Each structure stands twice: as C-alpha cells, then as structure tokens.
Amino acid sequence: MDSQHFEFSSCDQFVEFSDVACSGNAGTLAPSTSNMLGCSVDSLVEYVDYGAHYPVFESGIVSRSIVMTQGNIENSNIYLTTAIDLFPDDVFGGPNETEAAASIIVDWGSESIATDIVKEKNTFRKRGWVRTFFLQQRVAAGDHLLLERIEPYVFRLSKLQQD
C-alpha cells in the first residue's frame, strides 16, 4: 500500500508508539493540530489489521480506522468488526428490532443517531443515516472512516481526509 497521510477531524494528543513509523514529531499532536504529523495510514491500518497498538488520545478517546468497500457503499452499511472491542457488551442485539439491545449514540457531522449493533452482522441496526453520511462525506471504496469512542455509549464517526 502506498503511504498516504490522513487528516483527523478531532484529537488532542496521539500516544507515542515505538513500533509506529512516523517522521517528525513521532505522532504527537498539539490540541490545535489536525493531522498526524507524518504518521502514514499504513501505520494506522497496522493497528486495526494486526491488533498491535491502537491510537489512544490523552482525553481517553480510543479510535479505530474502518476501511470502506464497494459493498459498504452500495448497501449503506458499515461493518464494525475491526472496531467491535470499542463497544460495551450490552449494545449487541438480536437480528430483529424486537431483540434490540441498549443504544449507543453515534455523532456524525452535525447530527446524531441512537442505535444498537446487530450482533450476528456487526453492523449498526439503524442504517438510514449511513447513506446520507456517505453522500455528505463523499465516501468511496477504499476510504477510511474514523470511529472514536468519546464515552462508553457515545461515539463519533468521521471520514479520514487524504492530504
């Protein structure tokens, strides 16, 4: 994979990792800075794919990168498998609405949605908002989304912007 740089929409400070290939400031972000200062997406994807170390922000925010496929785009769906450990156990429900679990809040752009996760599919139960998110953010196959756990039941979803 070519090394690409991405811009984060929000974060305070990136914890330094000895096994992350970063140039410059070794991943440290000033509060007003909005990019990873030399950390490539290869490093971020390594955390997700191999479970090595995850970005942990000073404020306690934990995040995962989710790569979009053409199937995600066509079906207005976000598979949460690489981020499943971010969620509390009681938010995983059965396949039907009648078997819904406790809700989480997903903030995206200027909007929020309350939903649970369908356990057998590892997807958000409510998906109508996903198509709007994809359109507004111009999400395409191969793009990376950033899912951040702000609080145990509050999450923020954004698209990682390529430089």
Secondary structure as the mmCIF struct_conf table of DSSP 4:
data_model
#
loop_
_struct_conf.conf_type_id
_struct_conf.id
_struct_conf.beg_label_comp_id
_struct_conf.beg_label_asym_id
_struct_conf.beg_label_seq_id
_struct_conf.end_label_comp_id
_struct_conf.end_label_asym_id
_struct_conf.end_label_seq_id
STRN STRN1 PHE A 6 GLU A 7
BEND BEND1 SER A 9 SER A 10
BEND BEND2 ASP A 12 ASP A 12
STRN STRN2 PHE A 14 PHE A 14
HELX_LH_PP_P HELX_LH_PP_P1 VAL A 15 GLU A 16
TURN_TY1_P TURN_TY1_P1 SER A 18 ASP A 19
BEND BEND3 VAL A 20 VAL A 20
BEND BEND4 GLY A 24 ASN A 25
TURN_TY1_P TURN_TY1_P2 ALA A 26 GLY A 27
TURN_TY1_P TURN_TY1_P3 PRO A 31 SER A 32
STRN STRN3 ASN A 35 ASN A 35
TURN_TY1_P TURN_TY1_P4 LEU A 37 GLY A 38
HELX_RH_AL_P HELX_RH_AL_P1 VAL A 41 TYR A 50
BEND BEND5 ALA A 52 ALA A 52
STRN STRN4 VAL A 56 PHE A 57
TURN_TY1_P TURN_TY1_P5 GLU A 58 SER A 59
BEND BEND6 GLY A 60 GLY A 60
STRN STRN5 VAL A 62 VAL A 67
HELX_RH_AL_P HELX_RH_AL_P2 GLN A 70 ASN A 75
TURN_TY1_P TURN_TY1_P6 SER A 76 SER A 76
STRN STRN6 TYR A 79 TYR A 79
HELX_RH_3T_P HELX_RH_3T_P1 THR A 81 LEU A 86
BEND BEND7 PHE A 87 PHE A 87
HELX_RH_3T_P HELX_RH_3T_P2 ASP A 89 VAL A 91
STRN STRN7 PHE A 92 GLY A 93
BEND BEND8 PRO A 95 ASN A 96
HELX_RH_3T_P HELX_RH_3T_P3 GLU A 97 GLU A 99
STRN STRN8 ILE A 104 TRP A 108
TURN_TY1_P TURN_TY1_P7 GLY A 109 SER A 110
STRN STRN9 GLU A 111 THR A 115
STRN STRN10 ILE A 117 VAL A 118
TURN_TY1_P TURN_TY1_P8 LYS A 119 ASN A 122
STRN STRN11 THR A 123 PHE A 124
BEND BEND9 ARG A 125 ARG A 125
HELX_RH_AL_P HELX_RH_AL_P3 GLY A 128 GLN A 137
TURN_TY1_P TURN_TY1_P9 ARG A 138 ARG A 138
TURN_TY1_P TURN_TY1_P10 ALA A 141 GLY A 142
STRN STRN12 HIS A 144 GLU A 151
TURN_TY1_P TURN_TY1_P11 PRO A 152 TYR A 153
STRN STRN13 VAL A 154 LYS A 159
HELX_LH_PP_P HELX_LH_PP_P2 LEU A 160 LEU A 160
STRN STRN14 GLN A 161 GLN A 162
#
